[in-house]
Amino acid sequence: MIIINVTITITLTITIMNIITISDMMNINVLRLDHRSKRDARITTHVCLTARAFGASKIYLSGEEDEKLMKNLEDVVDRWGGSFEIQYKKSYMNLIEEWQNNGGEVIHLTMYGSQVQDVIGNIRDSSKDKLIVVGGSRVPTKVYKKSNWNVSITTQPHSEVSSLAIFQHMLMDGKELDLKFDDAVFEVIPTAEGKKVNIHDQ
Ligand SMILES: C[S@@+](CC[C@H](N)C(=O)[O-])C[C@H]1O[C@@H](n2cnc3c(N)ncnc32)[C@H](O)[C@@H]1O
């Protein structure tokens, strides 16, 4: 009996110690360039969901303004918790400049950049706020020039979603896997079989 109690206590303590919220972490924002409402609705949605799930507190969308997409994402945040923000930015170069003037760093993800495994230690060691930039069809040279870091995730072409997920995972050193989203209506309870979801009153 005593052994069972000790085991339960240790397990509970470890679980509580693992729980982190966005406010415990460095401030990470994402900028998605060149959204096209018709062609990119699905992939931009996935960029936003990835940014949120992997620990960013805000995403800026540039390109075409897409109110429907933004509304859908706000609904996701309402249902799944946390305080993730979505904002449209027409002139993203101003945002990049402002971010740096306020002491933050800009990391542009591109297949042509320095390899993530070579630079992530230095990027992670700096406590400066991070703005991660992912492109669309073509990224202008001024973004490469202005960014503090141009970083590649492998030297092969893939996508803004995969590069963002891997970069955030490496930046957070895996801590995003234990993120807790406050005030969620839906909360998945991990289980090896079936689906378990707690539904909280709003
Ligand atoms: C359709 S891709 C365009 C590929 C583009 N030629 C480039 O510079 O990576 C759209 C975005 O996905 C991201 N991306 C694709 N492959 C990547 C890679 N290997 N490393 C980092 N980011 C990548 C970049 O942010 C890129 O702007």
The ligand as a Tripos MOL2 file, in Angstrom:
@<TRIPOS>MOLECULE
LIG
   27    29     1     0     0
SMALL
NO_CHARGES

@<TRIPOS>ATOM
      1 C1          7.4480   26.5990  -51.0850 C.3       1 LIG1
      2 S1          8.7940   26.9520  -50.0420 S.3       1 LIG1
      3 C2          9.7750   27.9530  -51.0690 C.3       1 LIG1
      4 C3         11.1640   27.4370  -51.1900 C.3       1 LIG1
      5 C4         12.1820   28.5860  -51.3240 C.3       1 LIG1
      6 N1         12.8200   28.4760  -52.5850 N.3       1 LIG1
      7 C5         13.1670   28.6760  -50.1250 C.2       1 LIG1
      8 O1         13.8460   29.6900  -50.0440 O.co2     1 LIG1
      9 O2         13.2240   27.8280  -49.2250 O.co2     1 LIG1
     10 C6          8.0550   28.0650  -48.9030 C.3       1 LIG1
     11 C7          8.8010   28.2490  -47.6130 C.3       1 LIG1
     12 O3          9.0660   27.0030  -46.9990 O.3       1 LIG1
     13 C8         10.2010   27.1270  -46.1590 C.3       1 LIG1
     14 N2         11.1660   26.0770  -46.4990 N.ar      1 LIG1
     15 C9         11.0720   25.1670  -47.4800 C.ar      1 LIG1
     16 N3         12.1150   24.3380  -47.4880 N.ar      1 LIG1
     17 C10        12.9090   24.7210  -46.4580 C.ar      1 LIG1
     18 C11        14.1300   24.2490  -45.9100 C.ar      1 LIG1
     19 N4         14.7860   23.1960  -46.4280 N.pl3     1 LIG1
     20 N5         14.6380   24.8780  -44.8390 N.ar      1 LIG1
     21 C12        14.0080   25.9340  -44.2710 C.ar      1 LIG1
     22 N6         12.8430   26.4180  -44.7410 N.ar      1 LIG1
     23 C13        12.2980   25.8320  -45.8180 C.ar      1 LIG1
     24 C14        10.7740   28.5400  -46.3810 C.3       1 LIG1
     25 O4         10.3420   29.3990  -45.3390 O.3       1 LIG1
     26 C15        10.1510   28.8990  -47.7190 C.3       1 LIG1
     27 O5         10.0710   30.3000  -47.9020 O.3       1 LIG1
@<TRIPOS>BOND
     1     1     2 1
     2     2     3 1
     3     2    10 1
     4     3     4 1
     5     4     5 1
     6     5     6 1
     7     5     7 1
     8     7     8 2
     9     7     9 1
    10    10    11 1
    11    11    12 1
    12    11    26 1
    13    12    13 1
    14    13    14 1
    15    13    24 1
    16    14    15 ar
    17    14    23 ar
    18    15    16 ar
    19    16    17 ar
    20    17    18 ar
    21    17    23 ar
    22    18    19 1
    23    18    20 ar
    24    20    21 ar
    25    21    22 ar
    26    22    23 ar
    27    24    25 1
    28    24    26 1
    29    26    27 1
@<TRIPOS>SUBSTRUCTURE
     1 LIG1         1 GROUP 0 **** ****
